[in-house]
Amino acid sequence: MSHRTALLAGLAAASLIQPATADRLAVPDGGFDQDPSATDAVGTVDGKFERVQAGGVHGWALSLRPEARYSTGLTLPGALETDAVPADGWYALLSVAILGSEGLGEGGLRLRLLKDGEQEALATAELVTERKFTPAAGGARTLDEHEQARQLPVGERVWVEISPAVLASAADAQLRVELVSTGRGRVVVDDLRLERFHKAPTKKLIGKANGKTGPDLIGCGALGLVGMTEHQQAAFSILEVTTEGPAEVAGLRAGDVVVSVAGRPLPVSSIAPGWDWFYRSNEAVLGRAIEAVLRSGGDRVVLGIMRDGERVDLELKMKGELRLDDGFPLTGELTARLRSDLIAWTVANQKPNGGWPGTDAVNPALGGLALLGTRDVAHKQAIERCVDFVLEKNPSPSEMTGLAFWTISFHGIFLAEYYLASGDERVLPWMREASEWLPSATHECKWGMQAFGHGPDGLPYDSKALMACTSHLLVYDALARRCGVKSRVWEHIEDYVRHSWSDPEGGGHGGMGYNASYKDQDEFWSRSGLTAMALALRGKERSMRMALCVLMEERHAWMLNSHAYGEPGAALGLMGLVVAHRSAYDDIMPQWSWRLLNSWEPGHGLRYSTPHMGAPYMGKESIVNLSYAVLSSVENGGLLITGGKPKVWLR
């Protein structure tokens, strides 16, 4: 069994708390979701049922009168089979959310885990809250997915650690969870849950990069930590802390479990792409807390952790004396500082042969484009080393096989931008050969039209082919024409592009499909943005490119979900918006400032977090820093692919 399969199987087994019917109130995302009229209650409490609305989202929570007791059965997960970490280091956290108290006085709750028939608790914790819970009146409007995701839960959470010894000894025992109301007011609780963690977690537990449910990495450069976030959990593990970074200085260490940020319990995290991830993922909560602190002029973020059964708050002081201005990340001093770090990372990590870490098909082109985008002659030698690397690596594009079209598109885009900046004619023979050969290297797809695969050897997916690679080639085609090269890739492939597009006039959503049989709204980002860019560079098909951009603006929360290509796909799609629909880019980027602020370690660059779909073979920190270094040239219009005008400046 693989590490990821074993871990996910274990997590599924851990969610075996059985809900019971009791006194309920309608609240967002209730964990006690049985109909209140049900009679097959596992546990009960005194009182009547009440049905109300809260925020327009329907759900149920448990309301306990003072001194009321609620009990339900619990099955602990068995041993987790994996060679990623020692088997004896697994433990569990049992928790329940307190949404607030009703009536007079504070609310209190005691959470206990017991063996059936015994009164001595295996584990226990207690919390008192003064937070009031006031359900909304009836008639609240129904919220859409975007709005629902923004309704972050309020309240507090009680945590109990089930130690490795108890977890091992009680795996087959009949257990029960007991909630006791200890305050003077009715306490409203929700989301009773059990989650498993390890005392010494490692990156071996991280899931496949193209998986939808992780576990995923969170690289928080601002706080100097690397976390492991898991789907549908209300806490996350610390894997590493940066030497002398804010986390290490504050006393955070590997194996700690973060349960709250800035004094608020973490919401149940989603790793799947969409608005819920965008607002409520562990990564989003960290980033938005950092953004809020910087916007208020502060420099400290408080993390609440569980360590050896104890709840502890740690204050992390960020480095760099950052001051968030309203222009970030489009303009302003802080934007310039981030860009400076990205370019410095690019310069420092160029290899002696002219390339960059990661795949030679993509990363050298991105590194060269990043330096070209500065329009700074100080980088002339580094840029020319990159040109030499590309020409020596693949001197004859028409002789390439395998995944040739990906390499040709990236290298071709870089060489075209280089020619427009330098007038260096030694790259033109390569571009002419590529442009003349590409139309001859297609094959007839199942729909009877010419299409590109990954390379010249044939068409994948039962001859359906794909638009992902094609969209990159369309950008190269448009740039080659700007260089005076006779390129006719668009004319040759136009029928296939139109066939793959989800045309609004035919009832479609406007995005670019993977092919005609898969016109999705989940993995569309990069191929839609690049196609729109290519059309804008050629001055063609305004209605198509605007439809592509409109869908991107409406569903930008999916930008890290470009098929197998989260990074650099997100950045490339954003570049497409810059060229084809600049106002959409200007609207979207400030909404993502939290992610940049979370990833950015001042003085270093961006730290890597797992995108929804990604390609770690490109080099994790390499692909992130290079991609956003290219995107940063939007600020000065340094490249045609980032909205600039041609200018010969590199002599």
KOLNUMI-973851 format. One record per residue (C-alpha): residue number from 0; residue in three letters; x, y, z. Coordinates in steps of 0.1 Angstrom, whole numbers. Example, Ala and Ser with C-alpha at 12.3 -4.5 7.8 and 13.67 -1.06 7.14 Angstrom:
REC     k     r      px      py      pz
REC     0   ALA     123     -45      78
REC     1   SER     137     -11      71
This chain:
REC     k     r      px      py      pz
REC     0   MET       0       0       0
REC     1   SER      14      34      -9
REC     2   HIS      21      61      17
REC     3   ARG      -8      82       5
REC     4   THR     -33      54       1
REC     5   ALA     -25      41      36
REC     6   LEU     -28      76      51
REC     7   LEU     -61      83      34
REC     8   ALA     -75      49      44
REC     9   GLY     -65      56      80
REC    10   LEU     -81      90      80
REC    11   ALA    -113      76      66
REC    12   ALA    -113      50      94
REC    13   ALA    -107      77     120
REC    14   SER    -140      95     112
REC    15   LEU    -162      70     130
REC    16   ILE    -180      92     155
REC    17   GLN    -217      84     153
REC    18   PRO    -240     115     154
REC    19   ALA    -271     114     176
REC    20   THR    -304     133     176
REC    21   ALA    -308     159     204
REC    22   ASP    -317     195     209
REC    23   ARG    -308     212     176
REC    24   LEU    -304     247     160
REC    25   ALA    -299     255     124
REC    26   VAL    -263     267     118
REC    27   PRO    -238     267      90
REC    28   ASP    -220     234      83
REC    29   GLY    -236     215     112
REC    30   GLY    -220     183     124
REC    31   PHE    -252     170     139
REC    32   ASP    -272     167     106
REC    33   GLN    -299     142     113
REC    34   ASP    -335     155     110
REC    35   PRO    -347     166     144
REC    36   SER    -378     145     140
REC    37   ALA    -357     113     139
REC    38   THR    -364      89     168
REC    39   ASP    -334      65     164
REC    40   ALA    -312      87     186
REC    41   VAL    -279      72     199
REC    42   GLY    -278      99     226
REC    43   THR    -304     123     238
REC    44   VAL    -308     154     260
REC    45   ASP    -338     171     276
REC    46   GLY    -356     198     257
REC    47   LYS    -375     206     225
REC    48   PHE    -362     210     190
REC    49   GLU    -359     244     174
REC    50   ARG    -355     251     137
REC    51   VAL    -340     284     127
REC    52   GLN    -319     299      99
REC    53   ALA    -284     312     103
REC    54   GLY    -267     331      74
REC    55   GLY    -289     315      48
REC    56   VAL    -272     281      52
REC    57   HIS    -292     252      66
REC    58   GLY    -277     228      91
REC    59   TRP    -280     215     126
REC    60   ALA    -260     219     158
REC    61   LEU    -265     206     193
REC    62   SER    -278     229     221
REC    63   LEU    -272     217     256
REC    64   ARG    -290     231     287
REC    65   PRO    -269     238     318
REC    66   GLU    -258     205     334
REC    67   ALA    -271     185     303
REC    68   ARG    -250     155     293
REC    69   TYR    -247     141     258
REC    70   SER    -231     107     250
REC    71   THR    -224      88     218
REC    72   GLY    -204      58     208
REC    73   LEU    -169      60     193
REC    74   THR    -146      36     175
REC    75   LEU    -109      45     174
REC    76   PRO     -89      38     143
REC    77   GLY     -67       8     143
REC    78   ALA     -30       7     134
REC    79   LEU     -19      26     103
REC    80   GLU       2       6      80
REC    81   THR      29      28      64
REC    82   ASP      67      28      63
REC    83   ALA      67      66      61
REC    84   VAL      68      71      98
REC    85   PRO      71      48     129
REC    86   ALA      39      30     137
REC    87   ASP      40      38     174
REC    88   GLY      39      76     169
REC    89   TRP       3      79     158
REC    90   TYR     -21      96     181
REC    91   ALA     -55     113     178
REC    92   LEU     -72     146     186
REC    93   LEU    -108     145     196
REC    94   SER    -125     179     194
REC    95   VAL    -158     197     193
REC    96   ALA    -167     233     182
REC    97   ILE    -184     256     207
REC    98   LEU    -204     281     186
REC    99   GLY    -214     301     217
REC   100   SER    -239     302     246
REC   101   GLU    -275     311     247
REC   102   GLY    -294     328     275
REC   103   LEU    -280     343     307
REC   104   GLY    -244     336     317
REC   105   GLU    -214     321     301
REC   106   GLY    -213     287     284
REC   107   GLY    -190     259     294
REC   108   LEU    -183     224     281
REC   109   ARG    -164     194     293
REC   110   LEU    -153     169     266
REC   111   ARG    -144     134     278
REC   112   LEU    -134     100     263
REC   113   LEU    -144      69     284
REC   114   LYS    -146      32     281
REC   115   ASP    -181      19     283
REC   116   GLY    -191      11     319
REC   117   GLU    -162      31     334
REC   118   GLN    -163      66     349
REC   119   GLU    -126      74     349
REC   120   ALA    -118      93     316
REC   121   LEU     -91      82     293
REC   122   ALA     -88     118     282
REC   123   THR    -106     150     292
REC   124   ALA    -106     188     285
REC   125   GLU    -129     217     295
REC   126   LEU    -135     252     280
REC   127   VAL    -156     282     291
REC   128   THR    -168     308     266
REC   129   GLU    -186     341     269
REC   130   ARG    -193     342     232
REC   131   LYS    -230     345     225
REC   132   PHE    -248     325     198
REC   133   THR    -278     343     182
REC   134   PRO    -295     324     153
REC   135   ALA    -307     346     125
REC   136   ALA    -344     351     120
REC   137   GLY    -362     331      93
REC   138   GLY    -363     341      57
REC   139   ALA    -326     345      52
REC   140   ARG    -316     344      16
REC   141   THR    -299     314       0
REC   142   LEU    -262     320      -5
REC   143   ASP    -243     308     -35
REC   144   GLU    -211     287     -33
REC   145   HIS    -188     318     -33
REC   146   GLU    -207     335      -5
REC   147   GLN    -211     304      16
REC   148   ALA    -173     299      16
REC   149   ARG    -168     334      29
REC   150   GLN    -190     326      60
REC   151   LEU    -161     316      83
REC   152   PRO    -173     298     114
REC   153   VAL    -170     316     148
REC   154   GLY    -166     302     183
REC   155   GLU    -140     281     199
REC   156   ARG    -130     244     199
REC   157   VAL    -122     221     228
REC   158   TRP     -94     196     221
REC   159   VAL     -85     164     238
REC   160   GLU     -54     143     229
REC   161   ILE     -57     106     227
REC   162   SER     -21      95     233
REC   163   PRO      -3      68     212
REC   164   ALA      -6      44     242
REC   165   VAL     -43      49     246
REC   166   LEU     -48      48     208
REC   167   ALA     -31      15     207
REC   168   SER     -47      -1     238
REC   169   ALA     -82      11     231
REC   170   ALA     -84       3     194
REC   171   ASP    -108     -26     199
REC   172   ALA    -126     -13     230
REC   173   GLN    -162       0     233
REC   174   LEU    -158      37     239
REC   175   ARG    -180      67     243
REC   176   VAL    -176     104     240
REC   177   GLU    -193     125     266
REC   178   LEU    -202     162     264
REC   179   VAL    -213     179     296
REC   180   SER    -226     215     298
REC   181   THR    -208     232     327
REC   182   GLY    -218     268     323
REC   183   ARG    -248     289     333
REC   184   GLY    -261     293     298
REC   185   ARG    -271     268     271
REC   186   VAL    -240     259     251
REC   187   VAL    -243     254     213
REC   188   VAL    -219     228     200
REC   189   ASP    -211     215     165
REC   190   ASP    -187     193     145
REC   191   LEU    -177     166     169
REC   192   ARG    -147     150     152
REC   193   LEU    -117     127     155
REC   194   GLU     -84     133     136
REC   195   ARG     -52     114     135
REC   196   PHE     -17     129     136
REC   197   HIS      19     117     141
REC   198   LYS      45     128     166
REC   199   ALA      72     130     139
REC   200   PRO      55     136     106
REC   201   THR      76     138      74
REC   202   LYS      72     148      38
REC   203   LYS      68     111      29
REC   204   LEU      32     115      40
REC   205   ILE      25     141      13
REC   206   GLY       1     129     -14
REC   207   LYS       6     129     -52
REC   208   ALA       8     164     -66
REC   209   ASN     -20     157     -91
REC   210   GLY     -43     144     -63
REC   211   LYS     -73     163     -52
REC   212   THR     -72     154     -15
REC   213   GLY     -36     156      -5
REC   214   PRO     -22     156      21
REC   215   ASP      -5     188       8
REC   216   LEU      24     210      17
REC   217   ILE      20     245      29
REC   218   GLY      52     265      26
REC   219   CYS      47     296      48
REC   220   GLY      77     317      41
REC   221   ALA      64     346      61
REC   222   LEU      63     326      93
REC   223   GLY      92     303      85
REC   224   LEU      73     270      86
REC   225   VAL      63     240      64
REC   226   GLY      30     224      73
REC   227   MET      10     194      61
REC   228   THR     -26     201      55
REC   229   GLU     -52     173      52
REC   230   HIS     -86     173      35
REC   231   GLN    -116     180      58
REC   232   GLN     -95     184      90
REC   233   ALA     -96     212     115
REC   234   ALA     -59     212     123
REC   235   PHE     -26     207     105
REC   236   SER       9     193     114
REC   237   ILE      42     212     114
REC   238   LEU      68     193      93
REC   239   GLU      97     218      94
REC   240   VAL     107     252     107
REC   241   THR     132     275      90
REC   242   THR     165     280     109
REC   243   GLU     162     313     129
REC   244   GLY     129     320     112
REC   245   PRO      98     334     131
REC   246   ALA      85     299     139
REC   247   GLU     117     286     153
REC   248   VAL     124     318     173
REC   249   ALA      89     315     188
REC   250   GLY      94     279     199
REC   251   LEU      74     261     172
REC   252   ARG      88     227     163
REC   253   ALA      81     198     140
REC   254   GLY      53     176     152
REC   255   ASP      33     204     167
REC   256   VAL      -3     206     155
REC   257   VAL     -18     240     147
REC   258   VAL     -54     243     158
REC   259   SER     -60     281     157
REC   260   VAL     -46     312     139
REC   261   ALA     -49     347     153
REC   262   GLY     -71     335     181
REC   263   ARG     -97     318     159
REC   264   PRO    -100     280     155
REC   265   LEU     -92     267     121
REC   266   PRO    -122     259      99
REC   267   VAL    -125     225      85
REC   268   SER    -101     226      56
REC   269   SER    -107     218      20
REC   270   ILE     -79     208      -4
REC   271   ALA    -102     205     -34
REC   272   PRO    -102     235     -57
REC   273   GLY    -129     261     -54
REC   274   TRP    -142     289     -32
REC   275   ASP    -141     268       0
REC   276   TRP    -104     263      -5
REC   277   PHE     -99     299     -15
REC   278   TYR    -114     312      18
REC   279   ARG    -112     284      43
REC   280   SER     -82     262      36
REC   281   ASN     -54     261      61
REC   282   GLU     -32     280      36
REC   283   ALA     -59     307      31
REC   284   VAL     -64     312      68
REC   285   LEU     -27     316      74
REC   286   GLY     -23     339      45
REC   287   ARG     -53     360      53
REC   288   ALA     -42     363      89
REC   289   ILE      -7     375      78
REC   290   GLU     -24     400      54
REC   291   ALA     -47     413      82
REC   292   VAL     -17     418     106
REC   293   LEU       3     437      79
REC   294   ARG     -26     458      69
REC   295   SER     -31     469     105
REC   296   GLY       6     478     108
REC   297   GLY      15     449     130
REC   298   ASP      41     422     126
REC   299   ARG      30     393     148
REC   300   VAL       7     363     142
REC   301   VAL      -4     340     171
REC   302   LEU      -7     303     164
REC   303   GLY     -25     280     188
REC   304   ILE     -10     246     189
REC   305   MET     -15     212     206
REC   306   ARG      17     197     220
REC   307   ASP      18     166     242
REC   308   GLY     -18     171     252
REC   309   GLU     -15     208     261
REC   310   ARG     -30     238     243
REC   311   VAL      -3     265     238
REC   312   ASP      -3     299     221
REC   313   LEU      29     310     203
REC   314   GLU      35     345     190
REC   315   LEU      55     346     157
REC   316   LYS      72     379     148
REC   317   MET      76     383     111
REC   318   LYS     109     395      96
REC   319   GLY     115     423      71
REC   320   GLU      96     452      85
REC   321   LEU      69     448      59
REC   322   ARG      43     475      54
REC   323   LEU      13     465      33
REC   324   ASP       2     492       9
REC   325   ASP     -30     494     -11
REC   326   GLY     -12     487     -44
REC   327   PHE       1     452     -35
REC   328   PRO       6     430     -55
REC   329   LEU       1     453     -85
REC   330   THR      21     484     -76
REC   331   GLY      39     500     -47
REC   332   GLU      69     496     -26
REC   333   LEU      61     461     -12
REC   334   THR      54     449     -47
REC   335   ALA      88     461     -58
REC   336   ARG     104     444     -28
REC   337   LEU      88     411     -38
REC   338   ARG      98     415     -74
REC   339   SER     134     422     -63
REC   340   ASP     135     390     -43
REC   341   LEU     121     370     -72
REC   342   ILE     147     384     -96
REC   343   ALA     175     379     -71
REC   344   TRP     164     343     -67
REC   345   THR     164     339    -104
REC   346   VAL     200     353    -107
REC   347   ALA     213     333     -78
REC   348   ASN     200     300     -90
REC   349   GLN     210     300    -127
REC   350   LYS     232     270    -133
REC   351   PRO     267     274    -149
REC   352   ASN     253     259    -181
REC   353   GLY     227     287    -185
REC   354   GLY     197     267    -173
REC   355   TRP     178     265    -140
REC   356   PRO     169     237    -116
REC   357   GLY     140     215    -127
REC   358   THR     130     204    -161
REC   359   ASP     151     217    -190
REC   360   ALA     119     218    -212
REC   361   VAL     104     246    -191
REC   362   ASN     126     262    -164
REC   363   PRO     154     277    -186
REC   364   ALA     128     294    -207
REC   365   LEU     111     309    -176
REC   366   GLY     144     320    -161
REC   367   GLY     154     337    -193
REC   368   LEU     120     353    -197
REC   369   ALA     122     366    -161
REC   370   LEU     155     383    -167
REC   371   LEU     144     396    -201
REC   372   GLY     113     411    -184
REC   373   THR     135     434    -163
REC   374   ARG     148     452    -194
REC   375   ASP     180     456    -174
REC   376   VAL     212     453    -193
REC   377   ALA     229     441    -162
REC   378   HIS     214     407    -170
REC   379   LYS     227     406    -206
REC   380   GLN     253     379    -200
REC   381   ALA     230     356    -180
REC   382   ILE     203     359    -207
REC   383   GLU     228     351    -234
REC   384   ARG     240     320    -215
REC   385   CYS     203     309    -214
REC   386   VAL     200     314    -252
REC   387   ASP     232     293    -257
REC   388   PHE     218     266    -234
REC   389   VAL     185     264    -254
REC   390   LEU     202     263    -288
REC   391   GLU     227     237    -277
REC   392   LYS     201     216    -259
REC   393   ASN     178     213    -289
REC   394   PRO     196     226    -320
REC   395   SER     171     212    -344
REC   396   PRO     134     214    -334
REC   397   SER     122     193    -363
REC   398   GLU     143     163    -350
REC   399   MET     128     163    -315
REC   400   THR     105     135    -304
REC   401   GLY      87     125    -272
REC   402   LEU      72     156    -254
REC   403   ALA      87     178    -281
REC   404   PHE      58     203    -284
REC   405   TRP      61     214    -248
REC   406   THR      98     221    -252
REC   407   ILE      94     239    -285
REC   408   SER      66     261    -272
REC   409   PHE      85     272    -241
REC   410   HIS     119     276    -258
REC   411   GLY     102     293    -288
REC   412   ILE      84     318    -266
REC   413   PHE     117     327    -249
REC   414   LEU     137     329    -282
REC   415   ALA     110     351    -298
REC   416   GLU     110     375    -268
REC   417   TYR     148     375    -269
REC   418   TYR     149     384    -306
REC   419   LEU     124     412    -301
REC   420   ALA     146     426    -273
REC   421   SER     179     421    -290
REC   422   GLY     176     417    -327
REC   423   ASP     200     388    -325
REC   424   GLU     194     370    -358
REC   425   ARG     212     338    -347
REC   426   VAL     179     325    -332
REC   427   LEU     158     330    -363
REC   428   PRO     169     298    -381
REC   429   TRP     156     278    -351
REC   430   MET     123     297    -351
REC   431   ARG     119     293    -388
REC   432   GLU     125     256    -387
REC   433   ALA     101     251    -358
REC   434   SER      74     272    -375
REC   435   GLU      77     254    -408
REC   436   TRP      78     219    -392
REC   437   LEU      50     222    -367
REC   438   PRO      21     220    -392
REC   439   SER      36     188    -407
REC   440   ALA      39     172    -373
REC   441   THR       1     170    -365
REC   442   HIS     -22     140    -369
REC   443   GLU     -58     136    -377
REC   444   CYS     -79     134    -345
REC   445   LYS    -110     113    -341
REC   446   TRP    -132     142    -352
REC   447   GLY    -114     144    -386
REC   448   MET     -93     175    -381
REC   449   GLN     -56     180    -375
REC   450   ALA     -44     182    -339
REC   451   PHE     -13     183    -318
REC   452   GLY      -4     157    -292
REC   453   HIS      24     160    -267
REC   454   GLY      49     155    -296
REC   455   PRO      51     144    -332
REC   456   ASP      48     106    -324
REC   457   GLY      10     105    -323
REC   458   LEU     -22     117    -306
REC   459   PRO     -30     106    -270
REC   460   TYR     -64      98    -254
REC   461   ASP     -78      77    -282
REC   462   SER     -68     103    -308
REC   463   LYS     -88     130    -291
REC   464   ALA     -55     150    -285
REC   465   LEU     -53     179    -262
REC   466   MET     -55     217    -260
REC   467   ALA     -31     221    -231
REC   468   CYS       1     219    -252
REC   469   THR     -16     234    -282
REC   470   SER     -24     266    -264
REC   471   HIS      13     272    -257
REC   472   LEU      22     266    -293
REC   473   LEU      -4     292    -303
REC   474   VAL      14     318    -282
REC   475   TYR      47     308    -298
REC   476   ASP      30     311    -332
REC   477   ALA      18     346    -325
REC   478   LEU      52     358    -312
REC   479   ALA      70     342    -342
REC   480   ARG      49     363    -365
REC   481   ARG      59     394    -346
REC   482   CYS      95     384    -353
REC   483   GLY      88     383    -390
REC   484   VAL      87     345    -391
REC   485   LYS      61     330    -414
REC   486   SER      42     309    -389
REC   487   ARG       8     293    -397
REC   488   VAL       1     272    -366
REC   489   TRP     -32     289    -359
REC   490   GLU     -44     285    -395
REC   491   HIS     -35     248    -395
REC   492   ILE     -51     240    -361
REC   493   GLU     -80     264    -360
REC   494   ASP    -107     238    -366
REC   495   TYR     -95     218    -336
REC   496   VAL     -93     248    -314
REC   497   ARG    -129     259    -322
REC   498   HIS    -141     223    -318
REC   499   SER    -125     222    -283
REC   500   TRP    -139     255    -272
REC   501   SER    -171     257    -251
REC   502   ASP    -187     283    -272
REC   503   PRO    -214     304    -253
REC   504   GLU    -234     307    -285
REC   505   GLY    -239     270    -284
REC   506   GLY    -248     270    -247
REC   507   GLY    -212     266    -235
REC   508   HIS    -194     283    -206
REC   509   GLY    -168     301    -226
REC   510   GLY    -137     282    -214
REC   511   MET    -112     262    -235
REC   512   GLY    -118     225    -231
REC   513   TYR     -91     199    -227
REC   514   ASN    -105     186    -260
REC   515   ALA    -140     184    -275
REC   516   SER    -150     156    -252
REC   517   TYR    -139     173    -220
REC   518   LYS    -150     210    -219
REC   519   ASP    -146     214    -182
REC   520   GLN    -148     243    -157
REC   521   ASP    -123     229    -133
REC   522   GLU     -89     225    -151
REC   523   PHE     -95     252    -177
REC   524   TRP     -73     280    -164
REC   525   SER     -40     278    -182
REC   526   ARG     -52     266    -216
REC   527   SER     -79     293    -216
REC   528   GLY     -55     321    -206
REC   529   LEU     -29     311    -231
REC   530   THR     -54     308    -260
REC   531   ALA     -68     342    -251
REC   532   MET     -32     356    -251
REC   533   ALA     -24     341    -285
REC   534   LEU     -56     355    -300
REC   535   ALA     -49     390    -285
REC   536   LEU     -13     390    -298
REC   537   ARG     -26     382    -333
REC   538   GLY     -55     406    -330
REC   539   LYS     -80     378    -338
REC   540   GLU    -113     365    -325
REC   541   ARG    -122     391    -299
REC   542   SER    -155     373    -290
REC   543   MET    -137     340    -283
REC   544   ARG    -109     356    -262
REC   545   MET    -133     377    -242
REC   546   ALA    -155     346    -234
REC   547   LEU    -124     328    -223
REC   548   CYS    -114     357    -200
REC   549   VAL    -149     361    -185
REC   550   LEU    -149     325    -173
REC   551   MET    -115     329    -159
REC   552   GLU    -126     360    -139
REC   553   GLU    -157     342    -126
REC   554   ARG    -138     311    -115
REC   555   HIS    -103     324    -106
REC   556   ALA    -103     302     -74
REC   557   TRP     -95     273     -98
REC   558   MET     -63     288    -112
REC   559   LEU     -40     264     -94
REC   560   ASN     -59     235    -109
REC   561   SER     -47     237    -145
REC   562   HIS     -45     201    -156
REC   563   ALA     -13     185    -143
REC   564   TYR       1     220    -143
REC   565   GLY      -9     240    -112
REC   566   GLU      24     259    -114
REC   567   PRO      34     274    -138
REC   568   GLY      -2     272    -151
REC   569   ALA     -16     297    -127
REC   570   ALA      10     324    -136
REC   571   LEU       7     317    -174
REC   572   GLY     -31     321    -172
REC   573   LEU     -27     354    -154
REC   574   MET      -3     366    -181
REC   575   GLY     -31     357    -206
REC   576   LEU     -55     380    -188
REC   577   VAL     -29     408    -187
REC   578   VAL     -27     406    -225
REC   579   ALA     -63     399    -234
REC   580   HIS     -83     415    -206
REC   581   ARG     -62     437    -183
REC   582   SER     -90     449    -161
REC   583   ALA     -98     413    -151
REC   584   TYR     -62     408    -140
REC   585   ASP     -62     440    -120
REC   586   ASP     -94     428    -103
REC   587   ILE     -82     393     -95
REC   588   MET     -46     398     -83
REC   589   PRO     -54     418     -51
REC   590   GLN     -78     390     -41
REC   591   TRP     -47     366     -41
REC   592   SER     -24     389     -21
REC   593   TRP     -29     365       9
REC   594   ARG     -12     337     -10
REC   595   LEU      18     357     -21
REC   596   LEU      22     371      14
REC   597   ASN      20     336      29
REC   598   SER      46     321       5
REC   599   TRP      70     350       5
REC   600   GLU     100     349      27
REC   601   PRO     116     383      25
REC   602   GLY     152     382      14
REC   603   HIS     147     347      -1
REC   604   GLY     117     345     -25
REC   605   LEU      86     323     -25
REC   606   ARG      83     290      -7
REC   607   TYR      64     261     -23
REC   608   SER      29     250     -14
REC   609   THR      12     221     -33
REC   610   PRO     -11     234     -60
REC   611   HIS     -43     215     -67
REC   612   MET     -27     199     -97
REC   613   GLY      10     202    -102
REC   614   ALA      43     189    -116
REC   615   PRO      70     187     -89
REC   616   TYR      94     173    -116
REC   617   MET      97     210    -126
REC   618   GLY     114     218     -93
REC   619   LYS      92     230     -65
REC   620   GLU     107     263     -54
REC   621   SER     122     267     -88
REC   622   ILE      90     266    -107
REC   623   VAL      72     289     -83
REC   624   ASN      99     316     -82
REC   625   LEU     106     316    -119
REC   626   SER      69     317    -128
REC   627   TYR      61     346    -107
REC   628   ALA      94     364    -116
REC   629   VAL      81     363    -152
REC   630   LEU      47     375    -141
REC   631   SER      63     404    -121
REC   632   SER      73     420    -154
REC   633   VAL      37     431    -158
REC   634   GLU      47     461    -136
REC   635   ASN      71     475    -162
REC   636   GLY      57     458    -194
REC   637   GLY      90     441    -200
REC   638   LEU      76     413    -222
REC   639   LEU      49     410    -249
REC   640   ILE      35     381    -229
REC   641   THR      31     404    -199
REC   642   GLY      14     432    -217
REC   643   GLY      45     451    -230
REC   644   LYS      54     466    -263
REC   645   PRO      83     454    -285
REC   646   LYS     115     473    -278
REC   647   VAL     151     466    -288
REC   648   TRP     170     473    -256
REC   649   LEU     194     444    -253
REC   650   ARG     225     453    -274
